[in-house]
Amino acid sequence: MRKYERSKLKNQLDVQWTTEQDCYLIENSTIPLEQLMNVLNFSEDEIHQRKEILGLYRRERQIQRMKIK
């Protein structure tokens, strides 16, 4: 994702995430979205956007590629 796209995503939702919330999302990014929503108290869209900003979707794709090889 390009820098412009990242800043565009950040501006779409002006939600403040703490370092602890980011860490929790990074460490538990594979658990069901409903559980993440309950623990983090953010909406589905906010969690999806934060995962994109943190590069968690890209990381997941890279891991999947490694499993295929």
CHARMM-style PDB file with segment names, atoms N, HN, CA, C and O in Angstrom:
ATOM      1  N   MET     1       0.843  -1.161   0.000  1.00  0.00      PROA
ATOM      2  CA  MET     1       0.000   0.000   0.000  1.00  0.00      PROA
ATOM      3  C   MET     1       0.898   1.237   0.000  1.00  0.00      PROA
ATOM      4  O   MET     1       1.882   1.303   0.736  1.00  0.00      PROA
ATOM      5  N   ARG     2       0.556   2.183  -0.808  1.00  0.00      PROA
ATOM      6  HN  ARG     2      -0.244   2.129  -1.406  1.00  0.00      PROA
ATOM      7  CA  ARG     2       1.351   3.394  -0.920  1.00  0.00      PROA
ATOM      8  C   ARG     2       1.063   4.343   0.234  1.00  0.00      PROA
ATOM      9  O   ARG     2       0.030   4.262   0.899  1.00  0.00      PROA
ATOM     10  N   LYS     3       2.012   5.241   0.445  1.00  0.00      PROA
ATOM     11  HN  LYS     3       2.851   5.307  -0.095  1.00  0.00      PROA
ATOM     12  CA  LYS     3       1.886   6.191   1.543  1.00  0.00      PROA
ATOM     13  C   LYS     3       0.599   7.011   1.427  1.00  0.00      PROA
ATOM     14  O   LYS     3      -0.074   7.256   2.428  1.00  0.00      PROA
ATOM     15  N   TYR     4       0.259   7.433   0.211  1.00  0.00      PROA
ATOM     16  HN  TYR     4       0.806   7.235  -0.602  1.00  0.00      PROA
ATOM     17  CA  TYR     4      -0.964   8.212  -0.008  1.00  0.00      PROA
ATOM     18  C   TYR     4      -2.196   7.426   0.419  1.00  0.00      PROA
ATOM     19  O   TYR     4      -3.092   7.963   1.070  1.00  0.00      PROA
ATOM     20  N   GLU     5      -2.233   6.148   0.046  1.00  0.00      PROA
ATOM     21  HN  GLU     5      -1.505   5.711  -0.482  1.00  0.00      PROA
ATOM     22  CA  GLU     5      -3.385   5.320   0.387  1.00  0.00      PROA
ATOM     23  C   GLU     5      -3.498   5.135   1.895  1.00  0.00      PROA
ATOM     24  O   GLU     5      -4.601   5.127   2.441  1.00  0.00      PROA
ATOM     25  N   ARG     6      -2.360   4.987   2.567  1.00  0.00      PROA
ATOM     26  HN  ARG     6      -1.464   4.993   2.123  1.00  0.00      PROA
ATOM     27  CA  ARG     6      -2.377   4.835   4.019  1.00  0.00      PROA
ATOM     28  C   ARG     6      -2.911   6.088   4.696  1.00  0.00      PROA
ATOM     29  O   ARG     6      -3.728   6.006   5.612  1.00  0.00      PROA
ATOM     30  N   SER     7      -2.446   7.249   4.241  1.00  0.00      PROA
ATOM     31  HN  SER     7      -1.782   7.316   3.496  1.00  0.00      PROA
ATOM     32  CA  SER     7      -2.922   8.489   4.859  1.00  0.00      PROA
ATOM     33  C   SER     7      -4.404   8.704   4.560  1.00  0.00      PROA
ATOM     34  O   SER     7      -5.129   9.261   5.384  1.00  0.00      PROA
ATOM     35  N   LYS     8      -4.853   8.269   3.393  1.00  0.00      PROA
ATOM     36  HN  LYS     8      -4.264   7.816   2.723  1.00  0.00      PROA
ATOM     37  CA  LYS     8      -6.271   8.366   3.046  1.00  0.00      PROA
ATOM     38  C   LYS     8      -7.102   7.503   3.996  1.00  0.00      PROA
ATOM     39  O   LYS     8      -8.157   7.929   4.466  1.00  0.00      PROA
ATOM     40  N   LEU     9      -6.620   6.282   4.279  1.00  0.00      PROA
ATOM     41  HN  LEU     9      -5.763   5.935   3.898  1.00  0.00      PROA
ATOM     42  CA  LEU     9      -7.331   5.412   5.216  1.00  0.00      PROA
ATOM     43  C   LEU     9      -7.358   6.021   6.615  1.00  0.00      PROA
ATOM     44  O   LEU     9      -8.377   5.961   7.302  1.00  0.00      PROA
ATOM     45  N   LYS    10      -6.248   6.600   7.031  1.00  0.00      PROA
ATOM     46  HN  LYS    10      -5.420   6.649   6.473  1.00  0.00      PROA
ATOM     47  CA  LYS    10      -6.195   7.197   8.364  1.00  0.00      PROA
ATOM     48  C   LYS    10      -7.203   8.328   8.494  1.00  0.00      PROA
ATOM     49  O   LYS    10      -7.811   8.512   9.548  1.00  0.00      PROA
ATOM     50  N   ASN    11      -7.375   9.083   7.418  1.00  0.00      PROA
ATOM     51  HN  ASN    11      -6.881   8.933   6.561  1.00  0.00      PROA
ATOM     52  CA  ASN    11      -8.287  10.220   7.466  1.00  0.00      PROA
ATOM     53  C   ASN    11      -9.751   9.811   7.376  1.00  0.00      PROA
ATOM     54  O   ASN    11     -10.625  10.585   7.766  1.00  0.00      PROA
ATOM     55  N   GLN    12     -10.036   8.629   6.877  1.00  0.00      PROA
ATOM     56  HN  GLN    12      -9.325   8.000   6.560  1.00  0.00      PROA
ATOM     57  CA  GLN    12     -11.421   8.198   6.738  1.00  0.00      PROA
ATOM     58  C   GLN    12     -12.098   8.053   8.091  1.00  0.00      PROA
ATOM     59  O   GLN    12     -13.237   8.486   8.265  1.00  0.00      PROA
ATOM     60  N   LEU    13     -11.425   7.464   9.025  1.00  0.00      PROA
ATOM     61  HN  LEU    13     -10.500   7.113   8.883  1.00  0.00      PROA
ATOM     62  CA  LEU    13     -11.976   7.326  10.375  1.00  0.00      PROA
ATOM     63  C   LEU    13     -10.980   7.925  11.359  1.00  0.00      PROA
ATOM     64  O   LEU    13      -9.843   7.466  11.470  1.00  0.00      PROA
ATOM     65  N   ASP    14     -11.412   8.931  12.051  1.00  0.00      PROA
ATOM     66  HN  ASP    14     -12.335   9.304  11.961  1.00  0.00      PROA
ATOM     67  CA  ASP    14     -10.521   9.595  12.992  1.00  0.00      PROA
ATOM     68  C   ASP    14     -10.661   8.943  14.364  1.00  0.00      PROA
ATOM     69  O   ASP    14     -11.122   9.564  15.322  1.00  0.00      PROA
ATOM     70  N   VAL    15     -10.257   7.688  14.436  1.00  0.00      PROA
ATOM     71  HN  VAL    15      -9.883   7.184  13.658  1.00  0.00      PROA
ATOM     72  CA  VAL    15     -10.369   6.908  15.662  1.00  0.00      PROA
ATOM     73  C   VAL    15      -8.975   6.750  16.254  1.00  0.00      PROA
ATOM     74  O   VAL    15      -8.015   6.456  15.541  1.00  0.00      PROA
ATOM     75  N   GLN    16      -8.875   6.945  17.538  1.00  0.00      PROA
ATOM     76  HN  GLN    16      -9.654   7.185  18.117  1.00  0.00      PROA
ATOM     77  CA  GLN    16      -7.593   6.824  18.220  1.00  0.00      PROA
ATOM     78  C   GLN    16      -7.414   5.406  18.758  1.00  0.00      PROA
ATOM     79  O   GLN    16      -8.196   4.944  19.588  1.00  0.00      PROA
ATOM     80  N   TRP    17      -6.384   4.730  18.281  1.00  0.00      PROA
ATOM     81  HN  TRP    17      -5.748   5.106  17.607  1.00  0.00      PROA
ATOM     82  CA  TRP    17      -6.040   3.394  18.761  1.00  0.00      PROA
ATOM     83  C   TRP    17      -4.847   3.530  19.694  1.00  0.00      PROA
ATOM     84  O   TRP    17      -3.904   4.266  19.402  1.00  0.00      PROA
ATOM     85  N   THR    18      -4.887   2.825  20.811  1.00  0.00      PROA
ATOM     86  HN  THR    18      -5.653   2.227  21.049  1.00  0.00      PROA
ATOM     87  CA  THR    18      -3.750   2.827  21.727  1.00  0.00      PROA
ATOM     88  C   THR    18      -2.738   1.786  21.272  1.00  0.00      PROA
ATOM     89  O   THR    18      -3.044   0.916  20.457  1.00  0.00      PROA
ATOM     90  N   THR    19      -1.549   1.887  21.803  1.00  0.00      PROA
ATOM     91  HN  THR    19      -1.300   2.594  22.465  1.00  0.00      PROA
ATOM     92  CA  THR    19      -0.511   0.908  21.498  1.00  0.00      PROA
ATOM     93  C   THR    19      -0.942  -0.479  21.948  1.00  0.00      PROA
ATOM     94  O   THR    19      -0.681  -1.466  21.260  1.00  0.00      PROA
ATOM     95  N   GLU    20      -1.598  -0.559  23.091  1.00  0.00      PROA
ATOM     96  HN  GLU    20      -1.811   0.243  23.649  1.00  0.00      PROA
ATOM     97  CA  GLU    20      -2.060  -1.847  23.604  1.00  0.00      PROA
ATOM     98  C   GLU    20      -3.095  -2.473  22.674  1.00  0.00      PROA
ATOM     99  O   GLU    20      -3.078  -3.682  22.444  1.00  0.00      PROA
ATOM    100  N   GLN    21      -3.991  -1.651  22.143  1.00  0.00      PROA
ATOM    101  HN  GLN    21      -4.004  -0.668  22.329  1.00  0.00      PROA
ATOM    102  CA  GLN    21      -5.001  -2.167  21.216  1.00  0.00      PROA
ATOM    103  C   GLN    21      -4.353  -2.649  19.918  1.00  0.00      PROA
ATOM    104  O   GLN    21      -4.734  -3.684  19.372  1.00  0.00      PROA
ATOM    105  N   ASP    22      -3.372  -1.890  19.429  1.00  0.00      PROA
ATOM    106  HN  ASP    22      -3.062  -1.049  19.872  1.00  0.00      PROA
ATOM    107  CA  ASP    22      -2.645  -2.317  18.231  1.00  0.00      PROA
ATOM    108  C   ASP    22      -1.938  -3.647  18.475  1.00  0.00      PROA
ATOM    109  O   ASP    22      -1.988  -4.545  17.634  1.00  0.00      PROA
ATOM    110  N   CYS    23      -1.287  -3.770  19.616  1.00  0.00      PROA
ATOM    111  HN  CYS    23      -1.247  -3.040  20.299  1.00  0.00      PROA
ATOM    112  CA  CYS    23      -0.584  -5.017  19.949  1.00  0.00      PROA
ATOM    113  C   CYS    23      -1.560  -6.184  20.010  1.00  0.00      PROA
ATOM    114  O   CYS    23      -1.280  -7.262  19.487  1.00  0.00      PROA
ATOM    115  N   TYR    24      -2.694  -5.970  20.643  1.00  0.00      PROA
ATOM    116  HN  TYR    24      -2.922  -5.094  21.068  1.00  0.00      PROA
ATOM    117  CA  TYR    24      -3.694  -7.035  20.737  1.00  0.00      PROA
ATOM    118  C   TYR    24      -4.160  -7.442  19.349  1.00  0.00      PROA
ATOM    119  O   TYR    24      -4.279  -8.633  19.061  1.00  0.00      PROA
ATOM    120  N   LEU    25      -4.424  -6.474  18.489  1.00  0.00      PROA
ATOM    121  HN  LEU    25      -4.328  -5.506  18.722  1.00  0.00      PROA
ATOM    122  CA  LEU    25      -4.886  -6.771  17.140  1.00  0.00      PROA
ATOM    123  C   LEU    25      -3.822  -7.525  16.351  1.00  0.00      PROA
ATOM    124  O   LEU    25      -4.142  -8.468  15.629  1.00  0.00      PROA
ATOM    125  N   ILE    26      -2.570  -7.124  16.480  1.00  0.00      PROA
ATOM    126  HN  ILE    26      -2.310  -6.358  17.067  1.00  0.00      PROA
ATOM    127  CA  ILE    26      -1.482  -7.803  15.774  1.00  0.00      PROA
ATOM    128  C   ILE    26      -1.346  -9.242  16.259  1.00  0.00      PROA
ATOM    129  O   ILE    26      -1.236 -10.163  15.450  1.00  0.00      PROA
ATOM    130  N   GLU    27      -1.353  -9.437  17.565  1.00  0.00      PROA
ATOM    131  HN  GLU    27      -1.442  -8.689  18.223  1.00  0.00      PROA
ATOM    132  CA  GLU    27      -1.164 -10.770  18.131  1.00  0.00      PROA
ATOM    133  C   GLU    27      -2.364 -11.684  17.914  1.00  0.00      PROA
ATOM    134  O   GLU    27      -2.212 -12.906  17.901  1.00  0.00      PROA
ATOM    135  N   ASN    28      -3.544 -11.116  17.746  1.00  0.00      PROA
ATOM    136  HN  ASN    28      -3.667 -10.124  17.757  1.00  0.00      PROA
ATOM    137  CA  ASN    28      -4.767 -11.913  17.640  1.00  0.00      PROA
ATOM    138  C   ASN    28      -5.516 -11.651  16.341  1.00  0.00      PROA
ATOM    139  O   ASN    28      -6.742 -11.762  16.302  1.00  0.00      PROA
ATOM    140  N   SER    29      -4.813 -11.313  15.300  1.00  0.00      PROA
ATOM    141  HN  SER    29      -3.817 -11.222  15.331  1.00  0.00      PROA
ATOM    142  CA  SER    29      -5.471 -10.925  14.048  1.00  0.00      PROA
ATOM    143  C   SER    29      -6.216 -12.071  13.377  1.00  0.00      PROA
ATOM    144  O   SER    29      -7.024 -11.837  12.478  1.00  0.00      PROA
ATOM    145  N   THR    30      -5.959 -13.295  13.796  1.00  0.00      PROA
ATOM    146  HN  THR    30      -5.303 -13.484  14.526  1.00  0.00      PROA
ATOM    147  CA  THR    30      -6.611 -14.437  13.150  1.00  0.00      PROA
ATOM    148  C   THR    30      -7.880 -14.902  13.864  1.00  0.00      PROA
ATOM    149  O   THR    30      -8.586 -15.776  13.359  1.00  0.00      PROA
ATOM    150  N   ILE    31      -8.175 -14.334  15.022  1.00  0.00      PROA
ATOM    151  HN  ILE    31      -7.601 -13.625  15.432  1.00  0.00      PROA
ATOM    152  CA  ILE    31      -9.400 -14.748  15.709  1.00  0.00      PROA
ATOM    153  C   ILE    31     -10.602 -14.109  15.010  1.00  0.00      PROA
ATOM    154  O   ILE    31     -10.442 -13.114  14.303  1.00  0.00      PROA
ATOM    155  N   PRO    32     -11.799 -14.663  15.198  1.00  0.00      PROA
ATOM    156  CA  PRO    32     -12.988 -14.142  14.512  1.00  0.00      PROA
ATOM    157  C   PRO    32     -13.236 -12.654  14.802  1.00  0.00      PROA
ATOM    158  O   PRO    32     -12.966 -12.159  15.897  1.00  0.00      PROA
ATOM    159  N   LEU    33     -13.742 -11.985  13.813  1.00  0.00      PROA
ATOM    160  HN  LEU    33     -13.961 -12.387  12.924  1.00  0.00      PROA
ATOM    161  CA  LEU    33     -13.988 -10.549  13.897  1.00  0.00      PROA
ATOM    162  C   LEU    33     -14.927 -10.179  15.045  1.00  0.00      PROA
ATOM    163  O   LEU    33     -14.750  -9.144  15.686  1.00  0.00      PROA
ATOM    164  N   GLU    34     -15.911 -11.015  15.299  1.00  0.00      PROA
ATOM    165  HN  GLU    34     -16.054 -11.857  14.778  1.00  0.00      PROA
ATOM    166  CA  GLU    34     -16.856 -10.736  16.380  1.00  0.00      PROA
ATOM    167  C   GLU    34     -16.143 -10.648  17.730  1.00  0.00      PROA
ATOM    168  O   GLU    34     -16.464  -9.793  18.555  1.00  0.00      PROA
ATOM    169  N   GLN    35     -15.182 -11.533  17.944  1.00  0.00      PROA
ATOM    170  HN  GLN    35     -14.921 -12.227  17.274  1.00  0.00      PROA
ATOM    171  CA  GLN    35     -14.426 -11.501  19.198  1.00  0.00      PROA
ATOM    172  C   GLN    35     -13.571 -10.241  19.277  1.00  0.00      PROA
ATOM    173  O   GLN    35     -13.475  -9.613  20.332  1.00  0.00      PROA
ATOM    174  N   LEU    36     -12.950  -9.876  18.158  1.00  0.00      PROA
ATOM    175  HN  LEU    36     -13.028 -10.386  17.301  1.00  0.00      PROA
ATOM    176  CA  LEU    36     -12.149  -8.652  18.144  1.00  0.00      PROA
ATOM    177  C   LEU    36     -13.024  -7.435  18.449  1.00  0.00      PROA
ATOM    178  O   LEU    36     -12.618  -6.539  19.189  1.00  0.00      PROA
ATOM    179  N   MET    37     -14.212  -7.412  17.877  1.00  0.00      PROA
ATOM    180  HN  MET    37     -14.542  -8.139  17.275  1.00  0.00      PROA
ATOM    181  CA  MET    37     -15.131  -6.295  18.110  1.00  0.00      PROA
ATOM    182  C   MET    37     -15.521  -6.204  19.583  1.00  0.00      PROA
ATOM    183  O   MET    37     -15.620  -5.105  20.129  1.00  0.00      PROA
ATOM    184  N   ASN    38     -15.743  -7.341  20.226  1.00  0.00      PROA
ATOM    185  HN  ASN    38     -15.662  -8.234  19.782  1.00  0.00      PROA
ATOM    186  CA  ASN    38     -16.118  -7.350  21.646  1.00  0.00      PROA
ATOM    187  C   ASN    38     -14.979  -6.890  22.542  1.00  0.00      PROA
ATOM    188  O   ASN    38     -15.188  -6.114  23.474  1.00  0.00      PROA
ATOM    189  N   VAL    39     -13.785  -7.365  22.261  1.00  0.00      PROA
ATOM    190  HN  VAL    39     -13.614  -7.996  21.504  1.00  0.00      PROA
ATOM    191  CA  VAL    39     -12.642  -7.045  23.116  1.00  0.00      PROA
ATOM    192  C   VAL    39     -12.167  -5.609  22.897  1.00  0.00      PROA
ATOM    193  O   VAL    39     -11.886  -4.889  23.855  1.00  0.00      PROA
ATOM    194  N   LEU    40     -12.081  -5.197  21.631  1.00  0.00      PROA
ATOM    195  HN  LEU    40     -12.309  -5.782  20.853  1.00  0.00      PROA
ATOM    196  CA  LEU    40     -11.503  -3.893  21.315  1.00  0.00      PROA
ATOM    197  C   LEU    40     -12.514  -2.744  21.312  1.00  0.00      PROA
ATOM    198  O   LEU    40     -12.124  -1.577  21.326  1.00  0.00      PROA
ATOM    199  N   ASN    41     -13.801  -3.067  21.293  1.00  0.00      PROA
ATOM    200  HN  ASN    41     -14.117  -4.015  21.282  1.00  0.00      PROA
ATOM    201  CA  ASN    41     -14.856  -2.046  21.262  1.00  0.00      PROA
ATOM    202  C   ASN    41     -14.751  -1.110  20.059  1.00  0.00      PROA
ATOM    203  O   ASN    41     -14.943   0.100  20.181  1.00  0.00      PROA
ATOM    204  N   PHE    42     -14.445  -1.689  18.896  1.00  0.00      PROA
ATOM    205  HN  PHE    42     -14.289  -2.672  18.797  1.00  0.00      PROA
ATOM    206  CA  PHE    42     -14.440  -0.956  17.640  1.00  0.00      PROA
ATOM    207  C   PHE    42     -15.392  -1.645  16.679  1.00  0.00      PROA
ATOM    208  O   PHE    42     -15.713  -2.822  16.843  1.00  0.00      PROA
ATOM    209  N   SER    43     -15.842  -0.903  15.676  1.00  0.00      PROA
ATOM    210  HN  SER    43     -15.582   0.053  15.543  1.00  0.00      PROA
ATOM    211  CA  SER    43     -16.747  -1.481  14.685  1.00  0.00      PROA
ATOM    212  C   SER    43     -15.970  -2.361  13.707  1.00  0.00      PROA
ATOM    213  O   SER    43     -14.740  -2.351  13.677  1.00  0.00      PROA
ATOM    214  N   GLU    44     -16.709  -3.111  12.922  1.00  0.00      PROA
ATOM    215  HN  GLU    44     -17.709  -3.120  12.947  1.00  0.00      PROA
ATOM    216  CA  GLU    44     -16.105  -3.987  11.918  1.00  0.00      PROA
ATOM    217  C   GLU    44     -15.268  -3.178  10.930  1.00  0.00      PROA
ATOM    218  O   GLU    44     -14.147  -3.569  10.604  1.00  0.00      PROA
ATOM    219  N   ASP    45     -15.795  -2.069  10.459  1.00  0.00      PROA
ATOM    220  HN  ASP    45     -16.706  -1.751  10.723  1.00  0.00      PROA
ATOM    221  CA  ASP    45     -15.064  -1.231   9.502  1.00  0.00      PROA
ATOM    222  C   ASP    45     -13.794  -0.658  10.113  1.00  0.00      PROA
ATOM    223  O   ASP    45     -12.754  -0.611   9.455  1.00  0.00      PROA
ATOM    224  N   GLU    46     -13.870  -0.226  11.359  1.00  0.00      PROA
ATOM    225  HN  GLU    46     -14.715  -0.264  11.894  1.00  0.00      PROA
ATOM    226  CA  GLU    46     -12.697   0.339  12.023  1.00  0.00      PROA
ATOM    227  C   GLU    46     -11.603  -0.708  12.177  1.00  0.00      PROA
ATOM    228  O   GLU    46     -10.424  -0.400  12.002  1.00  0.00      PROA
ATOM    229  N   ILE    47     -11.975  -1.932  12.501  1.00  0.00      PROA
ATOM    230  HN  ILE    47     -12.933  -2.182  12.644  1.00  0.00      PROA
ATOM    231  CA  ILE    47     -10.992  -3.009  12.649  1.00  0.00      PROA
ATOM    232  C   ILE    47     -10.389  -3.362  11.298  1.00  0.00      PROA
ATOM    233  O   ILE    47      -9.177  -3.547  11.193  1.00  0.00      PROA
ATOM    234  N   HSD    48     -11.218  -3.458  10.261  1.00  0.00      PROA
ATOM    235  HN  HSD    48     -12.203  -3.308  10.346  1.00  0.00      PROA
ATOM    236  CA  HSD    48     -10.694  -3.753   8.925  1.00  0.00      PROA
ATOM    237  C   HSD    48      -9.706  -2.677   8.477  1.00  0.00      PROA
ATOM    238  O   HSD    48      -8.645  -2.993   7.939  1.00  0.00      PROA
ATOM    239  N   GLN    49     -10.047  -1.433   8.694  1.00  0.00      PROA
ATOM    240  HN  GLN    49     -10.909  -1.177   9.131  1.00  0.00      PROA
ATOM    241  CA  GLN    49      -9.159  -0.355   8.279  1.00  0.00      PROA
ATOM    242  C   GLN    49      -7.862  -0.361   9.075  1.00  0.00      PROA
ATOM    243  O   GLN    49      -6.794  -0.099   8.522  1.00  0.00      PROA
ATOM    244  N   ARG    50      -7.946  -0.656  10.357  1.00  0.00      PROA
ATOM    245  HN  ARG    50      -8.813  -0.869  10.806  1.00  0.00      PROA
ATOM    246  CA  ARG    50      -6.719  -0.697  11.166  1.00  0.00      PROA
ATOM    247  C   ARG    50      -5.823  -1.853  10.738  1.00  0.00      PROA
ATOM    248  O   ARG    50      -4.601  -1.714  10.706  1.00  0.00      PROA
ATOM    249  N   LYS    51      -6.429  -2.997  10.407  1.00  0.00      PROA
ATOM    250  HN  LYS    51      -7.423  -3.109  10.433  1.00  0.00      PROA
ATOM    251  CA  LYS    51      -5.647  -4.133   9.915  1.00  0.00      PROA
ATOM    252  C   LYS    51      -4.926  -3.763   8.622  1.00  0.00      PROA
ATOM    253  O   LYS    51      -3.778  -4.154   8.408  1.00  0.00      PROA
ATOM    254  N   GLU    52      -5.597  -3.016   7.774  1.00  0.00      PROA
ATOM    255  HN  GLU    52      -6.529  -2.698   7.947  1.00  0.00      PROA
ATOM    256  CA  GLU    52      -4.985  -2.575   6.519  1.00  0.00      PROA
ATOM    257  C   GLU    52      -3.831  -1.621   6.797  1.00  0.00      PROA
ATOM    258  O   GLU    52      -2.764  -1.752   6.198  1.00  0.00      PROA
ATOM    259  N   ILE    53      -4.029  -0.677   7.686  1.00  0.00      PROA
ATOM    260  HN  ILE    53      -4.896  -0.570   8.173  1.00  0.00      PROA
ATOM    261  CA  ILE    53      -2.986   0.288   8.030  1.00  0.00      PROA
ATOM    262  C   ILE    53      -1.772  -0.416   8.625  1.00  0.00      PROA
ATOM    263  O   ILE    53      -0.634  -0.063   8.313  1.00  0.00      PROA
ATOM    264  N   LEU    54      -2.006  -1.405   9.477  1.00  0.00      PROA
ATOM    265  HN  LEU    54      -2.929  -1.691   9.730  1.00  0.00      PROA
ATOM    266  CA  LEU    54      -0.910  -2.133  10.127  1.00  0.00      PROA
ATOM    267  C   LEU    54      -0.261  -3.175   9.217  1.00  0.00      PROA
ATOM    268  O   LEU    54       0.760  -3.758   9.580  1.00  0.00      PROA
ATOM    269  N   GLY    55      -0.838  -3.413   8.053  1.00  0.00      PROA
ATOM    270  HN  GLY    55      -1.668  -2.939   7.758  1.00  0.00      PROA
ATOM    271  CA  GLY    55      -0.263  -4.374   7.115  1.00  0.00      PROA
ATOM    272  C   GLY    55      -0.558  -5.820   7.458  1.00  0.00      PROA
ATOM    273  O   GLY    55       0.175  -6.718   7.043  1.00  0.00      PROA
ATOM    274  N   LEU    56      -1.616  -6.058   8.205  1.00  0.00      PROA
ATOM    275  HN  LEU    56      -2.212  -5.329   8.542  1.00  0.00      PROA
ATOM    276  CA  LEU    56      -1.916  -7.424   8.632  1.00  0.00      PROA
ATOM    277  C   LEU    56      -2.466  -8.278   7.502  1.00  0.00      PROA
ATOM    278  O   LEU    56      -2.240  -9.488   7.479  1.00  0.00      PROA
ATOM    279  N   TYR    57      -3.185  -7.671   6.563  1.00  0.00      PROA
ATOM    280  HN  TYR    57      -3.369  -6.688   6.581  1.00  0.00      PROA
ATOM    281  CA  TYR    57      -3.690  -8.435   5.421  1.00  0.00      PROA
ATOM    282  C   TYR    57      -2.536  -8.844   4.508  1.00  0.00      PROA
ATOM    283  O   TYR    57      -2.507  -9.964   3.999  1.00  0.00      PROA
ATOM    284  N   ARG    58      -1.598  -7.942   4.307  1.00  0.00      PROA
ATOM    285  HN  ARG    58      -1.621  -7.032   4.721  1.00  0.00      PROA
ATOM    286  CA  ARG    58      -0.420  -8.252   3.489  1.00  0.00      PROA
ATOM    287  C   ARG    58       0.392  -9.372   4.146  1.00  0.00      PROA
ATOM    288  O   ARG    58       0.858 -10.290   3.471  1.00  0.00      PROA
ATOM    289  N   ARG    59       0.552  -9.287   5.450  1.00  0.00      PROA
ATOM    290  HN  ARG    59       0.173  -8.542   5.998  1.00  0.00      PROA
ATOM    291  CA  ARG    59       1.287 -10.312   6.200  1.00  0.00      PROA
ATOM    292  C   ARG    59       0.613 -11.674   6.059  1.00  0.00      PROA
ATOM    293  O   ARG    59       1.281 -12.691   5.872  1.00  0.00      PROA
ATOM    294  N   GLU    60      -0.715 -11.684   6.149  1.00  0.00      PROA
ATOM    295  HN  GLU    60      -1.258 -10.858   6.300  1.00  0.00      PROA
ATOM    296  CA  GLU    60      -1.470 -12.933   6.019  1.00  0.00      PROA
ATOM    297  C   GLU    60      -1.273 -13.555   4.634  1.00  0.00      PROA
ATOM    298  O   GLU    60      -1.111 -14.769   4.509  1.00  0.00      PROA
ATOM    299  N   ARG    61      -1.288 -12.716   3.599  1.00  0.00      PROA
ATOM    300  HN  ARG    61      -1.420 -11.730   3.700  1.00  0.00      PROA
ATOM    301  CA  ARG    61      -1.061 -13.225   2.235  1.00  0.00      PROA
ATOM    302  C   ARG    61       0.343 -13.800   2.089  1.00  0.00      PROA
ATOM    303  O   ARG    61       0.526 -14.836   1.449  1.00  0.00      PROA
ATOM    304  N   GLN    62       1.333 -13.138   2.676  1.00  0.00      PROA
ATOM    305  HN  GLN    62       1.185 -12.297   3.196  1.00  0.00      PROA
ATOM    306  CA  GLN    62       2.709 -13.629   2.599  1.00  0.00      PROA
ATOM    307  C   GLN    62       2.847 -14.974   3.300  1.00  0.00      PROA
ATOM    308  O   GLN    62       3.533 -15.867   2.802  1.00  0.00      PROA
ATOM    309  N   ILE    63       2.211 -15.122   4.432  1.00  0.00      PROA
ATOM    310  HN  ILE    63       1.653 -14.397   4.836  1.00  0.00      PROA
ATOM    311  CA  ILE    63       2.263 -16.391   5.163  1.00  0.00      PROA
ATOM    312  C   ILE    63       1.593 -17.490   4.356  1.00  0.00      PROA
ATOM    313  O   ILE    63       2.092 -18.614   4.302  1.00  0.00      PROA
ATOM    314  N   GLN    64       0.465 -17.174   3.728  1.00  0.00      PROA
ATOM    315  HN  GLN    64       0.060 -16.261   3.772  1.00  0.00      PROA
ATOM    316  CA  GLN    64      -0.231 -18.163   2.898  1.00  0.00      PROA
ATOM    317  C   GLN    64       0.649 -18.613   1.735  1.00  0.00      PROA
ATOM    318  O   GLN    64       0.680 -19.797   1.399  1.00  0.00      PROA
ATOM    319  N   ARG    65       1.361 -17.673   1.123  1.00  0.00      PROA
ATOM    320  HN  ARG    65       1.336 -16.712   1.396  1.00  0.00      PROA
ATOM    321  CA  ARG    65       2.268 -18.033   0.021  1.00  0.00      PROA
ATOM    322  C   ARG    65       3.375 -18.959   0.502  1.00  0.00      PROA
ATOM    323  O   ARG    65       3.770 -19.880  -0.212  1.00  0.00      PROA
ATOM    324  N   MET    66       3.878 -18.719   1.706  1.00  0.00      PROA
ATOM    325  HN  MET    66       3.557 -17.971   2.286  1.00  0.00      PROA
ATOM    326  CA  MET    66       4.944 -19.563   2.242  1.00  0.00      PROA
ATOM    327  C   MET    66       4.426 -20.968   2.517  1.00  0.00      PROA
ATOM    328  O   MET    66       5.161 -21.940   2.345  1.00  0.00      PROA
ATOM    329  N   LYS    67       3.178 -21.089   2.941  1.00  0.00      PROA
ATOM    330  HN  LYS    67       2.581 -20.299   3.081  1.00  0.00      PROA
ATOM    331  CA  LYS    67       2.601 -22.404   3.220  1.00  0.00      PROA
ATOM    332  C   LYS    67       2.414 -23.208   1.946  1.00  0.00      PROA
ATOM    333  O   LYS    67       2.523 -24.433   1.964  1.00  0.00      PROA
ATOM    334  N   ILE    68       2.134 -22.534   0.845  1.00  0.00      PROA
ATOM    335  HN  ILE    68       2.045 -21.538   0.830  1.00  0.00      PROA
ATOM    336  CA  ILE    68       1.901 -23.211  -0.431  1.00  0.00      PROA
ATOM    337  C   ILE    68       3.192 -23.813  -0.970  1.00  0.00      PROA
ATOM    338  O   ILE    68       3.167 -24.890  -1.566  1.00  0.00      PROA
ATOM    339  N   LYS    69       4.307 -23.141  -0.772  1.00  0.00      PROA
ATOM    340  HN  LYS    69       4.327 -22.266  -0.288  1.00  0.00      PROA
ATOM    341  CA  LYS    69       5.593 -23.607  -1.330  1.00  0.00      PROA
ATOM    342  C   LYS    69       6.091 -24.847  -0.678  1.00  0.00      PROA
ATOM    343  OT1 LYS    69       7.153 -25.352  -1.041  1.00  0.00      PROA
TER     344      LYS     69
END
